[in-house]
């Protein structure tokens, strides 16, 4: 083991879309610590997630396989334990490996712990309040005992769900950016998991829906308590621009709380003398719809608000203050980290190394325009710097011009048939190259686990 191999940290702020980060253009000062990290590292302006929810997205991050290749696309599936993980590769090359995550779809029951020597995933939908102190305690423990592990490099993952619904950060962060609001967001408890799922067309429906935009399946019992005012007990409640802005303010406040914990973590690395020798990656696993298409939450479609995520890399061997405009994908993370750590490339990886973009010195190479690919069980998308094609299993297709229409309000598939056909050809070719026969392994979920995910709006 080379003594100069860097430590590696993956710090994932779950459900974080790019444009709410200050360094990506949010006028609110939501992320001072992430901004500072970007200033001493490299920021990728157009990083694309491989799915719009955690299970397939983290599966792609860990394996560097696209969703049609790892086939972990459904709620009840687990990632095939036989598929090599990036943590396992680092472990085989002498790294201590550990992860402190907030459960949910990163739980060990979904096969996410494979490759890590230590894996803590409780509580479900846990905060950085839970995971950062545990990670720092683990780092401290490595320097103790007769044979300290601190002589070996480490591969560490830290994750939290603070920016995931219900965006209820403590200590006043939830109301940080819109403290004077009074309205139905709170009166009707709209940010609760089950209730946010009832929003479509920016209208809150009292009848539960199986997914945004689908017909009602059951009536909400508004009489079970007194939380809903009598004069509000109607079929639906439209969300005004003010209401929608307050939901976004909650999201931004939760992000600032998560960024606070990033600062705590980085300061602790600095105090322990570890920061200069550590590659730090901060990213979102997917984004979040915030009303652009009339819905809030994620998982149900592949629009850009749910796929465009922040990606910042800093540490030894990484250029400072660089912004990369080229399209990149989260599936690229594993080969990138292996190259930066001097570990041989894994031949099974479908992502590509981004190390050439990161190295100090000359400007990064100009590469041909890249197409990023993402998938759900019933949809696929192909995205370039300008165009985004979403193709559904039932044959529907939507094409958006991201330069003219960044919030994807206008489907121009009929107006741009040549662009649509070109992207469709790339998308189908990608799918045929990547897919393997389904290996739908059932996750061993207990009934309490199933109920937790149902109440979290995933089923």
C-alpha angles and dihedrals in degrees: 000000000000110000093219098057110128126243113244128218125185109196109185120190098199119229094010117154118200103239096061090062111095093226088056094054109282105142090212114088091240100146116032093155096046089046090053091049090051090051090060094039143028126293121203108213096196110036114156127204119223094230141010097244137050107253099060093031096055089041088059092045093051097042103028087230126128118241094260087056101047093034095208095138107125132074096244097047131099130209110263106259089216093066111097115245127209090238090056091051092052089047091053088055094055103272124139105235127203139154131197109190139161099247116232109110090348090067120127088241086075093053094255095130096066111120096022118106089205124028125174117181107166140148104036111248088008124183131235081254084075103033105041095056090047091051092049091048089053091050089050092050091057090069094053132084134041094294106036116206090211090095088070124070118247137222108207133178123197122182139169138181098219093122092047119097131312087043090207104150116175132237095050095299092122092064096032097112102034108025096157098060121124119174152090096315086075100023091059097031089236095169093064110113096246094045099049087059088063094066118103128154085011088292123121110224120203089210113083117244129207089223136348109292096015124118119273115269104182138013119246113239099234091175095065089094140354096258093107114066114237093237090055096056097110133122095270144358119215115223111231122215086258092054093048091048090054092054088053089048089055089051091050092048091052089050092053089052091051090048089053089060090047087057092049090050096047092046090053091051089051093049091051091050091245104110099081091052096046131090106217121198119188119186147138118248090217137337136248137246109239102185100291091122095028097268139088128211126040145250099072099087144007105245119148094254087067098040106040106085137170118259121185126171124188136165142072114356094013123119115245123232095006124145117198116206097187120107112259133171136221088238085071094065099085097052090043094054093045091054093046089051093049093245118142117261117262108237094214095062117114095192123081130234116260093195092113089062092051106047116104121245124044121036114276117269121275105241129191112268108283129216117218119210130207135172149193127189090268104026144041133196139200119200132187128176089276110018134054123190120190116191122189128207090245091060099260115140132194125190123191132189101220094192094057097028112028094169092052100236099146125056107213098178092119093045095049105039095156093052090046092050093048093051092042090054091051091046095051091044090051091050094050092047095048107036125099130185110287114271095183101181113190116237113231097239119172119219091257088053091050092049091049092055092045090054090047091063099250098114 
